[in-house]
């Protein structure tokens, strides 16, 4: 009995001594210790999140630039864009924070591209993207901001800083041309003008670049499409586009033809019929489609048939 009491006393003393000598780690309350673990997990997850963002955006850029376009490529692009929309909505707060904070450029660029697919709180996304475009960020980040803005397609996008890139930017002939700053700015302009952004002053600046025959064919072709935007059209838009029908680059010509059809430029009928005999098949195809859209009829691909129609309907062979 006495032995048992002595053993119990020793155990109690040991417990008391252990409690008195406990270190700081053991004294941290459980909730705080859990927070430390959660914080580390959050940092790890954020890095993984941006790796996924980079993978998605790189896949999208790759498939978007693939030519010729096929049904399979279009299907893959649509699937990637669906994944990007879902990703940008679920992680919009983190993406906005990364883009604003001025951290690693590769993460900010990926965030800018992802945010272009946002469907909620688009005003906040627009404000953030424009803020980065107008800031002192590197061209590496700003080029992806331009793509993000173009993909977002917000009708209230301020286009002056976008036009500044086109007008003052260096013409880059290096491949791939679609990754140059000016080409990305032109893409942004095209998409946002199509959404209703801009004003006649922007239209004047677009037309000036087209009249000067911009040396970058990709930029010129996208500007020709942007000129059809309802908010940027001016009284001289149609004549400027008609003048592009003799451009040496078929890509620019087809863009001008498509824009004339979109603008319902009946006055360009005679000039369009002349392109049915163009040596480039893409120009002939675009012209045929444009004439059918303009006049809501099909006279085939025979220029003479279209000339007879125009003569009977519009007198001298040109629309009004």
VOGU-3710 file (C-alpha; in Angstrom, 3 decimals, decimal comma):
1> xxxxxxxxxx> 0,000/0,000/0,000  2,762/2,356/1,002  4,641/1,548/-2,206  1,581/2,365/-4,344  1,194/5,762/-2,644  4,851/6,589/-3,280  4,525/5,702/-6,981  1,418/7,886/-7,337  3,199/10,833/-5,689  6,156/10,510/-8,047
11> xxxxxxxxxx> 3,843/10,445/-11,077  2,052/13,601/-9,904  5,320/15,454/-9,414  6,530/14,427/-12,848  3,329/15,729/-14,409  3,633/19,060/-12,584  7,280/19,447/-13,603  6,395/18,667/-17,218  3,682/21,326/-17,213  6,024/23,943/-15,758
21> xxxxxxxxxx> 8,742/23,238/-18,337  6,514/23,181/-21,488  7,945/25,105/-24,445  6,332/27,943/-26,457  5,302/25,599/-29,297  3,195/23,489/-26,974  1,557/26,570/-25,488  0,206/27,875/-28,856  -3,602/27,674/-28,815  -5,007/25,085/-31,215
31> xxxxxxxxxx> -6,849/27,569/-33,478  -3,688/29,618/-34,126  -1,645/26,543/-34,865  -4,266/25,419/-37,363  -4,171/28,870/-38,962  -0,439/28,532/-39,519  -0,959/25,239/-41,294  -3,831/26,665/-43,362  -1,756/29,680/-44,374  1,008/27,451/-45,685
41> xxxxxxxxxx> -1,518/25,365/-47,592  -3,045/28,536/-49,058  0,338/29,702/-50,374  0,959/26,311/-51,903  -2,505/26,259/-53,470  -2,031/29,725/-54,937  1,101/28,615/-56,749  -0,697/25,529/-58,052  -3,623/27,703/-59,073  -1,458/29,934/-61,232
51> xxxxxxxxxx> 0,272/26,948/-62,811  -3,154/25,766/-63,917  -3,975/29,283/-65,165  -0,761/29,331/-67,207  -1,515/25,910/-68,668  -5,054/26,899/-69,657  -4,064/30,221/-71,232  -1,140/28,736/-73,143  -3,417/26,010/-74,520  -5,964/28,642/-75,557
61> xxxxxxxxxx> -3,395/30,839/-77,309  -1,952/27,820/-79,110  -5,265/26,505/-80,425  -6,520/30,002/-81,259  -3,546/30,600/-83,556  -3,883/27,279/-85,378  -4,488/27,452/-89,121  -6,219/26,256/-91,154  -9,289/26,205/-88,950  -11,079/22,858/-88,730
71> xxxxxxxxxx> -14,154/21,615/-86,893  -11,903/19,778/-84,442  -9,834/22,900/-83,716  -12,999/24,952/-83,187  -14,319/22,280/-80,825  -11,089/22,236/-78,819  -11,028/26,023/-78,598  -14,620/26,105/-77,352  -13,811/23,488/-74,690  -10,761/25,418/-73,442
81> xxxxxxxxxx> -12,729/28,676/-73,363  -15,453/26,971/-71,319  -12,832/25,813/-68,827  -11,350/29,325/-68,688  -14,748/30,889/-67,985  -15,332/28,473/-65,130  -11,802/28,996/-63,786  -11,984/32,807/-63,938  -15,302/32,901/-62,092  -14,249/30,525/-59,319
91> xxxxxxxxxx> -10,933/32,316/-58,726  -11,677/35,875/-59,829  -10,717/37,405/-56,468  -7,287/35,773/-56,433  -6,666/36,638/-60,097  -7,533/40,301/-59,506  -5,272/40,424/-56,452  -2,339/38,910/-58,349  -2,771/41,309/-61,265  -2,932/44,356/-58,997
101> xxxxxxxxxx> -0,112/43,561/-56,607  2,778/43,724/-59,081  4,275/40,324/-58,328  5,770/37,777/-60,712  5,166/38,838/-64,313  4,289/35,366/-65,544  1,532/35,121/-62,929  0,179/38,580/-63,709  0,103/37,819/-67,432  -1,774/34,569/-66,863
111> xxxxxxxxxx> -4,194/36,369/-64,548  -4,876/39,048/-67,190  -5,654/36,441/-69,841  -7,927/34,476/-67,509  -9,848/37,578/-66,419  -10,813/38,225/-70,030  -13,250/35,328/-69,653  -14,989/36,763/-66,581  -18,759/37,008/-66,910  -19,520/38,492/-63,497
121> xxxxxxxxxx> -18,346/41,832/-62,028  -17,017/42,829/-65,435  -16,783/46,505/-64,443  -14,249/45,655/-61,727  -12,294/43,466/-64,144  -12,310/46,217/-66,795  -11,090/48,832/-64,317  -8,237/46,586/-63,181  -7,110/45,656/-66,703  -7,152/49,276/-67,899
131> xxxxxxxxxx> -5,264/50,342/-64,772  -2,469/47,886/-65,552  -2,413/48,877/-69,239  -1,929/52,540/-68,325  0,585/51,836/-65,553  4,303/51,343/-65,827  4,003/47,572/-66,208  6,271/45,785/-68,647  5,234/45,076/-72,236  5,182/41,398/-71,319
141> xxxxxxxxxx> 2,284/41,985/-68,929  0,582/44,728/-70,943  0,465/42,594/-74,089  -1,585/39,965/-72,266  -3,715/42,700/-70,695  -4,617/43,781/-74,248  -5,700/40,244/-75,085  -7,662/40,084/-71,844  -9,435/43,337/-72,676  -10,231/42,119/-76,172
151> xxxxxxxxxx> -11,600/38,837/-74,890  -13,655/40,649/-72,244  -15,195/42,788/-75,011  -16,659/45,405/-72,687  -18,580/48,174/-74,507  -17,214/50,806/-72,113  -13,565/50,002/-72,741  -11,608/53,278/-73,110  -9,819/52,888/-76,445  -7,379/55,799/-76,404
161> xxxxxxxxxx> -4,614/53,812/-74,643  -5,222/50,917/-77,053  -4,884/53,176/-80,094  -1,751/54,690/-78,542  -0,102/51,256/-78,669  -1,004/50,863/-82,355  0,107/54,345/-83,362  3,284/54,598/-81,324  4,279/50,964/-81,110  7,161/49,491/-83,012
171> xxxxxxxxxx> 6,226/47,462/-86,091  7,379/43,938/-85,343  7,990/41,656/-88,301  9,214/38,792/-86,130  7,257/35,546/-86,051  4,746/34,885/-84,753  3,344/38,307/-85,633  0,173/37,627/-83,625  2,199/37,977/-80,416  3,400/41,527/-81,124
181> xxxxxxxxxx> 2,072/44,350/-78,972  0,509/46,149/-81,946  -1,262/43,028/-83,186  -2,667/42,385/-79,746  -3,816/45,989/-79,477  -5,541/45,647/-82,862  -7,246/42,456/-81,655  -8,429/44,344/-78,582  -9,711/47,174/-80,760  -11,546/44,804/-83,093
191> xxxxxxxxxx> -13,316/42,929/-80,292  -14,239/45,976/-78,231  -15,465/47,977/-81,241  -17,619/45,010/-82,227  -19,080/45,149/-78,699  -19,999/48,821/-79,161  -16,987/50,567/-77,619  -15,437/53,726/-79,047  -16,557/56,996/-80,605  -16,078/58,863/-83,918
201> xxxxxxxxxx> -12,703/60,205/-82,748  -11,452/56,629/-82,468  -12,961/55,968/-85,901  -10,909/58,832/-87,333  -7,731/57,365/-85,853  -8,531/53,908/-87,250  -9,160/55,348/-90,703  -5,914/57,321/-90,602  -3,974/54,097/-90,041  -5,828/52,419/-92,921
211> xxxxxxxxxx> -5,261/55,348/-95,292  -1,554/55,252/-94,455  -1,532/51,520/-95,321  -0,125/50,183/-92,060  2,912/48,026/-92,793  1,735/45,242/-90,499  -0,778/43,206/-92,521  -2,270/41,552/-89,433  -2,823/44,933/-87,775  -4,281/46,448/-90,961
221> xxxxxxxxxx> -6,713/43,554/-91,426  -7,960/43,814/-87,846  -8,306/47,590/-88,119  -10,392/47,106/-91,271  -12,751/44,900/-89,277  -12,763/47,267/-86,302  -13,881/50,103/-88,600  -17,272/48,406/-88,922  -18,029/48,969/-85,224  -21,260/50,915/-84,837
231> xxxxxxxxxx> -19,753/53,494/-82,454  -16,667/54,289/-84,560  -18,157/54,595/-88,056  -17,866/57,965/-89,734  -19,022/59,409/-93,062  -15,691/58,425/-94,578  -15,611/54,830/-93,278  -17,084/53,265/-96,423  -14,813/55,115/-98,886  -11,771/54,183/-96,798
241> xxxxxxxxxx> -12,760/50,512/-96,843  -13,534/50,589/-100,570  -10,032/51,970/-101,173  -8,638/48,898/-99,391  -10,115/46,593/-102,036  -6,945/47,114/-104,086  -4,633/46,365/-101,140  -1,841/43,913/-102,079  -2,558/41,651/-99,077  -5,611/39,359/-99,537
251> xxxxxxxxxx> -6,100/39,261/-95,768  -6,686/43,011/-95,669  -8,975/42,877/-98,712  -11,181/40,146/-97,233  -11,465/42,126/-93,986  -12,557/45,224/-95,901  -15,103/43,183/-97,872  -16,570/41,652/-94,713  -16,825/45,057/-93,045  -18,566/46,593/-96,068
261> xxxxxxxxxx> -21,168/43,836/-95,939  -21,629/44,296/-92,189  -22,139/48,040/-92,700  -24,689/47,400/-95,460  -22,617/49,450/-97,888  -24,870/49,120/-100,953  -22,908/51,926/-102,598  -19,926/49,584/-102,868  -21,756/47,111/-105,100  -19,825/47,728/-108,331
271> xxxxxxxxxx> -16,430/47,591/-106,612  -17,383/44,372/-104,822  -18,544/42,686/-108,012  -15,112/43,411/-109,460  -13,524/41,294/-106,713  -15,437/38,194/-107,875  -12,680/37,857/-110,491  -9,810/38,303/-108,044  -6,965/35,843/-108,405  -7,052/34,968/-104,697
281> xxxxxxxxxx> -9,731/32,370/-103,809  -10,246/33,746/-100,279  -11,124/37,148/-101,771  -13,572/35,586/-104,234  -15,269/33,588/-101,474  -15,555/36,636/-99,189  -16,955/38,737/-102,046  -19,624/36,184/-102,945  -20,719/35,951/-99,301  -20,767/39,758/-98,986
291> xxxxxxxxxx> -22,915/40,266/-102,095  -25,462/37,712/-100,914  -25,623/39,414/-97,499  -25,897/42,900/-98,975  -28,626/42,213/-101,516  -30,399/39,211/-99,963  -30,205/37,256/-103,191  -27,907/34,801/-104,923  -26,670/35,474/-108,444  -23,916/32,893/-108,110
301> xxxxxxxxxx> -20,233/33,660/-108,573  -20,623/35,050/-112,111  -19,667/38,758/-112,171  -21,839/39,376/-115,241  -24,951/38,105/-113,487  -24,350/40,489/-110,606  -23,696/43,388/-112,993  -27,040/42,755/-114,709  -28,795/42,677/-111,349  -27,214/45,932/-110,223
311> xxxxxxxxxx> -28,023/47,585/-113,551  -31,662/46,597/-113,303  -32,053/47,552/-109,673  -29,741/50,531/-109,337  -29,416/51,970/-112,806  -25,728/52,494/-113,511  -24,684/49,336/-111,685  -23,893/50,692/-108,273  -25,990/50,647/-105,126  -27,400/53,677/-103,369
//
